[in-house]
Structures are given as C-alpha cells and as structure tokens.
Amino acid sequence: MRKRDIPILSRLVADVLYVYGFLLLIPMGIALFAGEYTQAITFGVGAALFVLVFSLLRRKTSTVGVRKHHGAMALALTWTLLSLFSCVPFRVNGMGWIDGLFESFSAWTDTGLTMIPHPEDLPVSLGFFRVLMQWISGLGIVMFMLSLRGPSPRAAQSLFQAEGRFEDFTTNIWQVGRTTVLIYVGYTVVGFVLFVVLGVPPFHALTHAITSLSTGGFSTNSVGVGLYGALPSVVAMGLMLCGGISFGSHQALISGNVRKVFRNPEIRVLFAIIVGASGLLALERWLVTGRAWDQALESVFYVISTISTCGAGTTLSLGQVPDVWVFTITLLMLSGAMYGSTTGALKLWRLIIVGQMIGREIRRPFYPPGTIMPIRMGNNTITGDVALQVAGYVLLYLSIGLAGSLVFMLFGYRSLYSLFTVFSAQGNVGLNAMPDAAYYGMHPALKVQLILHMLIGRMEIYPLLYLLRGLRE
C-alpha cells in the first residue's frame, strides 16, 4: 500500500461509516420510545461521533485515482470496522468483549451464530439493532451506498466489483442500486404483512421478515420462527428462497420475463437440491425411526434454511436429530444459493462450474485428442482461466474450513460438531448442532477463530487477502 492509497481508502471507508452514524438514530429512537435510556445514550453518542468525525474526514479526502484493488481493501476494512464499532452497545448491555465482538461480527457478516441464549431478554432497541445490521448486510453495503448515490461513480464501481456483483439488468450502476433496494424493501414489507396476518406480533413479524429475507437468521426468541406455528414457518421459507435468488432474477420476474428466470441454471440446480435434499432427509428419518414423513415440515425448513445460508431454527433442535441429518446439513452448508443474492458459502455457480470440469475430465478419454470441450453457464462460455480460478477458490475455501475444524478437534470437540460449526461460520449460515453447554462454554480462542471464519466467508477471501497484502507492503 502506497502513501497515496491512504486518502482513497479513507474516503471509501468514511462514506460508509458516515451513513452508519445516521443508521444508529433508528435504534436510538426505539430506545427512547421504549424508555431504554442507557441504550438511547449509547446509540445517540455513537451517531453524533460517527456523523461528525467521518463528515470531516470526507471533506479532507477524495476518490480521485480509485482502482479495483482499493475497493477490495476498503470493503475488507469496512466490514471489520463496522463489526468492531457495533460491539459497543452489546458491551454496554453487559456482554463480555469477546461475546460482544462475536455478536456484532455475526450480524454484519450475516451469519446468525449468537452468544445470546435468550434473545427475548435483550432490550428492544438492542434486539432491533441486531436485525438492522443483518438487513443492511444482506442487502450489501455497496448496494445500500448505491441507493444513496453516496460514492463517486468510479468509487462505486470499484466497490461493486470487489463485492462480486454482476447484476446486468441495467448498465446504469445507480439504477442497479435503486432497483435492488426497492426489490429488497418490497419483499421485507410483504413478509412483514404476511407474518402479522398470521398472528405474529408486529415487532417480531418485522424482525423475522428482515432476518429471513436477509438470510441472517437472528431471532427474537431462543427457538426461531417455528415458535409461531407452521404457516409463519412457510412464509419464512418463502422469504429465505427470495433471499437466495439473485436480485437480477427478481428484477426479471417482476418485469414479467419468467422465461429468463427459469433458464438460469442456478435456479434449476437450487430447486433440484431442495427437492433432493428434502427427500434424502425423509429417507434418513425413515431408516432411523421408521417414519418417513414425521416432521416433514422441519426437514424442508432446515434444507431451505441451510442452502439459503439463513440458519434460522425451528421447534426441532438440531441437537435432537440423528448424526446423519447433521452430516447431510453440513454438506448443504458448503453450497449456498445463487450468486448476486444475500447468501454466503461457495455459491451454486462455482459448484456448477466445478461439476462441469469434473464431468469434462471423465468424458475426455472418450473423445479424440485435442477436442474442445467448453464449460457453459447458461448462454455464457466459461474460459479456462476463470474455471481454474473457481476451482482454486473452492479448494482454498475447503482447506481453510478443514484446517479450522482440526483446531476444534484439538480442543476436544467431536469431528462432526467441529466440521458443522466451522463451516456454519465460514458459510455465514449460523446453524448450531452442539449441546448448549459445549457451544456457550466455548473457549474464547475458538470464538475468535469463528469470527475469522465469518469474515472469510462474507468477504469471499480475496478482498481480505488484498487488505493483508496491502498492510504488509
């Protein structure tokens, strides 16, 4: 990182943290309304400091000369700083520093793992702050800033590319941001209304609409949306699926281009996996208990919750299911849903490309030497360089997760729980299969490790590597 890069990075980060200051006014207002004056002061002071400090920094810096690597480094810094600053309200409420950091990193990375056994005991304003972070994270900081027309066009483009966005429903980058936000807000409102109609109290309806669509998974209770019954669970599954489908596909669907949506290979693979995995869990249930359709709703719920990386829970705890279920869900946690959606993990498009690469190598001996066997994603041909980059990313992702699982095993955790917990954090899923005593009694070093896995998953490794390389240089 050169000296001239510092003002550019400072401006990109300042743009986001300046807006974050205004966002803190929302939980402050809720705290005042609820009579939670300690929280109101915490959020109010934070809002004032962020708006003042970063408005001054924005005036003294600019984005002249911004490049793609600046966007990648700024994105990594932004996710980290937001998570660090957001732990303060949890600390003021009495949480330890490590647990507070765990909670805020889990929220901003859209993971949903929590160190709060009973979220219903939180102050209302702090409970809403948790889900507000997930709502913004699910949308994406870049999309949120685009909707506000915050950074310059070149700065916006660098952040857009760094976050791995490629929505192509318009060539106007500002229009992409506004359209995406409108779609996102629209689905949130629809989910909220449906929950209220089905009898969920308004505050809980809003929070579950937010965390289901954002695929964050935080709940206002220790059970999850299943606490309110079967129909609210079905609505939550619909919102999770909406969150798992790319914003470009939503725009095509809303504009009436249904054919384009279902021509997308990721859409077809997504629904094929949901059907196949739900049937597999039913088969496993039958082999273990002799009752295939017992708890069928819970089976489908966990499949959708996992592949969408929402990580929402229901009345059937994963601590109550057989190990074969836990292993199957672990495999699902590796995939994630569509690229350009709110989900984490590897994303289906990478797995489709890797699957085609494997299939190509299996077929190659049956064709004449030198035969060109292209890899396609829909109407697009994937170049060899891109395919190798995808395969390398998948191997790196799996290697990091396996290494992290080994650390958990060294601390005495079962191998299945170790794999499940690490890939749940790295895939930004947020499900937990451990007994409460083992999970909440986790060594602080393991909590810090899971925070790193959350960051790796949310920033897709490469922006983090850009940042580390820039700091080293």
N, C-alpha and C positions, 0 to 999 in steps of 0.2 A: 504494500500500500504506500503510495507516494503522498507527499505532503499536500499536493493539490487535490487529492481524492477526499481529504477530510472534510472540507466545506460542502462538497457534493453529498457525501454520506450524511453529514449533519443535517442538511436541508431535507433530504428524503425522510429521515427518521423524525425530524421536527414536525413535518407535515402531519404525520400520523399521530404523534403524541399530543400535538396541539388539539386535534379533533377529539382525542381521548379525554382531554380535560373537560370538554363540553359534555361528553357522554356520562361523566361522573355526576353531572347535575341530575340525571334521571334517578339513580338510587338515592341521591340526597333528597330529592322531592318526596320520594316514597318514605324515607326515614322521617321526614318532618310530618308527613300525613299520619304515619303510624306512631308518632311520639317516641321514636328511637333517636334521641338527641346525640348520643355518643357517635352513632353511625352517621348522623347528619353532619356533625362537625368534621368527622374523618373524610367523608366524601366532599364536603364543601371546601375544606382546606386543600385537598388534593386537586379539585377542579381549579381553584384560584391559582395554585402554584403552576400547574401544567399550562394553563392558558397564558399566564404572564411570562413564564420562562421561555416557552417554546415560540410564542409570538415574537419575542425579542430575537431569538436565535434565527427564526425565519427571515427576519429583516436583514440580518448580517451575513446570510449565506444565499447561495443560488444553485441552480441545477445546470448551469452552463457547462457543457462538456460531458454530460452524463452518458454512460455506456451501460451495456447489459450487465457487466460484472458489478457495477455499482448497485444496480437493482437487486442482484442476488445477495450481495453483502448487506445492503440496507434491510432486506427482508429478514435475513437471519438476525440482525441486530434488533429489529422492531419486535419480532415475536419474543425474543429473550427479554428485552426491556419492559415490554407490556406485562409479561408474566412476573418479572421481579417487582415492579411497582404495585401490581394488583394483589400481592400477598399482604400488603399493609392492612387493609380492612379486616382480613382474617386474623392477623396478629393482634390487632386492637380488640377483637372479639374474644381473645383468649387462647387462640391456637398457637402451638409452637412454631418457630420459624420454618423448620423443615416441612411440617404438615401444611403450613400456610403456603409455602412455595409449591408444594405438591398440588394443592388445590388450584392455585392460580395457573400453574403450567398446564394442568389437566384441562382447565377451562379454555385457555387461549389456544391450546393445540387441538381442541375439540375432541378430547379423548373421553373424559367422563369417569375415569377412575377417581375415587374420592377417599379421603381420610376422615370423613364426617359420617359416623354410623347412623345418626338420626338427623337428617336434613330438616325435618319438621320443627326441630328445636332452634333453628337459626332465626335471628331477627329477619323480618320480612324483607327489609331493604337489602340485606346481605344475601339472602336467598335469591332475590331477583338479580343482584349483581352477578352471581354465578351464571345464571342462564343468559344474561345480557352479553357476557363475554363469549359464550358459546354461539349466540346468534350472530354476532359480528364475525367470529372466527369461521363459522360455517359458510357465511357469505363470502368471506375472504377480505382481508384488509385492502387489497388492491381494488376489488370491485366496489367496496364501500367508498374509497377515496375517489374512484372514477365517477361515482354517482354524485359526489360533491364538487366535481371538477376541481379537485384540490391541486395536484401537482401539474407541472407543465406537461405538454403532450409528449415530449421526449422522455421525461422522467416517468410519466405514467406508462409509456411503452416498455421502459426497462423493467419496471416492477411487474408489469403484466406478463412479460416473458419469463421473468425469474420465478413467478409463481406457477409456471407451467400452463398458462391459459392459452387456449387456441380457439375460443368461440368465434365462429365465422359467419354469424347471421347478419353482420353488417361490417363494413370497412371503417366505420367511424368509431374510434375507441371510446369516446364519451358516450355514444349511443349504446355501446355494449354494456357499459356500467349502469346506465339508467334503466335499460330494459331488464337486465339481470336483477337489479334491486326491486323493480316493480313486480317481477315474477315471484321473487322471494317473499316480499311483503304480502302479496296476494295469497299465496299458499298459507302463510302464517295466519292471516285473518280467517281464511276458510277453515283451517284446522281449529282455531280458537272457537269459532261459532259452532262447529260440529260437536266439540267437547262440551260446550255449555248446554247445547240442546240435549245431549245425552246425560246431563245431570252432574257434570264435573264442576265444582265451584270455580268461579271466574278466574281467580288468581292462579289456581292450579291448572285450569284449562289453558291459560296463556303460556305458563311456563312449560307445560308438556307439549304444546304446539310448537314452541320455539325449539326445545331440545330434540324433538322428534324430527322436525324438518332439517335442522342444522346438523343432524346425526351426531349430536354431542352426548345425549343420554343422561344428563343430570336429571334428577327428580326432586320433588319437594317432599318425598317420604322415603322410607327405607326399603320399600317394596318395588315401586315403579308404577307405571300407568295401569298395570293389571289390577291394582288395588281398586279401581273404579269400575271394573267389570269387563265383559267380553267385547261389547261394542266399542267402548273407548280404545280398547287394545287394537281393534280392527282399524279404527281411524288412525291410531299411531303408526300402524304398519303402512298404511297408505302414505302418510307423511314421510316415513323413512324411505319408501320407494321413490317419492318425489325428490327427496334429498340425494338419492343415489343415482339419479338420472341427470345428465348434463344439462346446463342451462340452455345450450343451443338446441337440444332436443325438445325442451319445454317450449321454447320460442316457436319451433316448427309446429308443435302440436297445437299451440294456441292460435297460430295463424292458419290452421286447417291443413297443413301438409303432413297428414298422418302417414302417408306412404314413405316419406323421408325418414320418419321416426323408426318405423319397423324394418327399414332396410339397413339400419345401423347394426353391425354385427355385435356390438357391445350390448345393445338392448336384448337381442335374441339370446346371447350367452347368459345375460343376467337372469332372465326368466327361466331359462333351462336349468341353471344352477339352483334356483329357488325351488323349482318343482322336484328336481332330482335329489337335492339335499333333504327336503321335507320328507320325501318318500324313504330316504335312507334312515332318517331318524325314526320314522314309524316302523321300519323293518327292525332296527336295533331295539326299539321298545318291545316289539313282538317277541324277538328272540330272548330278551331278558325276562319279560314279565308274562308273555303270552297274550298281551292285549295291545294290538297294533294301533288302534285309534284312541286309546286312552291318552288324554292330554294332547290331542292333535293340535289344538289352537296354540298351546305353548310351544309345540315343535315348530310350527310355521313362524311363530313370533320370533323365536330365537334364530331361525335361519335368516329372516329378513333383518332382524336387529344386528346380526353378525356381519352379513355381507354388505350391508349399508354402513358398517362401522359405527352404528349408533350406540350399541352397547346398552340399550335400555333393558331393564329387568321386568319380570312379571312375578306372579304369585308362586310359580315353581322356581325355586332357587337352584342355581347350577351346582350348589353343594349337595343337592338331593338327587342328582341324576347319575346314571352309571358312567364309568370312565370312558366307555366307547362313545357316549354322547360328547363328553368333554374333548376327546381327541378329534372327533368329526368337526366340532365347532372351532377347534384350533386351526384345522386346515382351511376352514372358511375364512378365518380372520386374516389369512395371508392375501386374499384376493382384493377385497374392497369392491366397489361398484365402478361406475363409469368415470372416465377422465373428464375434467371440467365440471364435476359435481362437488358436493360438500364432503365427500367421503375421503378416508385415508387409505392406508395399506398400499399394495402394489398397483392397483387399478387393473381392470379387466383387459384393457387394450394391450398392456405389457404381457399378460399371461397368454392372450391370443397369439401375439407375435412369437413368443417363446414356443407355444404349442405348434405353430406352423413351422418353425425352424426344426423342431424335433421330427415332425411328420415328413418334412422335406428330406432330412437325412436318412430316415427309414426308407423312403421311396427311391432315393438316389441310385442304389445299386441296380435297380430295375430299368434304368434309363441309360441311353448311350452316353459315354463320357462327353463332357462339355455342354450337356443340356442345360439351358437356362430355366431355372425353376423359381420364379419370383414369389415374394411374400406379399400378400394383399390384405388391406384392411378396407373393406367395402370397395369403393372405386379407386382407392389410392394404393399405389405400389410402394412398398417399404424398401428403401435402399439397404444394401448390405451393411453400410456403416451404422445406420440407425438401428438395424436389427442387432448388431453386435453391442451397441451402447445399451440397448434394452436388456439383452442377456447379461451384460456386465452389471447393470443396476440390480437386476433380480438376484444375481449371485451375491453381490455386496450386501443387499438387504437381508437375505437369508443368513449370511455369515455373521453379520452383526447380531441378529436375533439369537442365533445358536450360541454365540460366544456369551451373550448376556444371560442366556438360560443356564449355561455352565456355571456362571458365578452364583446364581441362585441355588444350584445344586450343591456347590461348595459350602453354602450356608445351611445345608441340611434339608432343603425343600425337595419334595418328590419331583422326579423328572417331568411328569405330566403337568403338575402345577407350575413348574418353572417355565416350561415352554409356553403354556397358556398365558401366564401373567406377562411375560416379556413381550410376546407377540401381540397381546392385547394392548399394551402400552405403545409399542412401536407402530402398530397398525391404527392407532388412535381409535380403538374400539371401545375399551372401557369396561368390558365384562370381567367378572371375578369368579373363580370357581373354588378358591381357597376357603377353608373354615375361617370364621371371623377372627378367632384368636391368632391364627397364623398370619392373616392379612394385616390386621390393625397393629399387631405386635412386630411388624417387620422392622429389621434393623435400619437405622437412618441411612446407612450407606446404600442399602438396596432401594430406598425411596429416591435418593439422589440418582441412582442408576436408572430407575424407571423414568425420572424426569428427562434424562438424556435421551432415552428411547423415544419418549413422546416428541421431543424436539426433532429428532432424526426423522421420525415418521411424518411430522407435519411439514417440515421444510424440504422433504424429499432428498435429504443427504447432501446434494450438490451445493445449494446455497450455503449450507453450514461449512462445507469444505472450502468454498470461496472465501468465507469470512476468516476461517482459521489460517488459510494460506496468506490472506492479506495482512492479518495481525502478525504473523511470523515474519513477513517481509518488511 
